[in-house]
Amino acid sequence: MNGLETEYNGALKCEIKDGTTPESKAEIRQLGFKTHGLVVYDLAGNIKAKLDGHQLSEEEIREALGKAL
């Protein structure tokens, strides 16, 4: 994800969270994920895409990003 953040020249901000904290576990459940996931928000904070899982392909990630950019 950090590589994509650099590639998108400031148009993308990545935040990787520790999924083991009680707060993060609650957020994971609230978002409907099993254990891991990727959430893409627009500038207004609206969810534009949610991808469940840990082994996401670059193509899946780029498609999700395209929904917000």
Secondary structure, 3 states (H helix, E strand, C coil): CHHHHHHCCCCCCCCCCCCCCHHHHHHHHHHCCCCCEEEEECCCCCEEEEEECCCCCHHHHHHHHHCCC
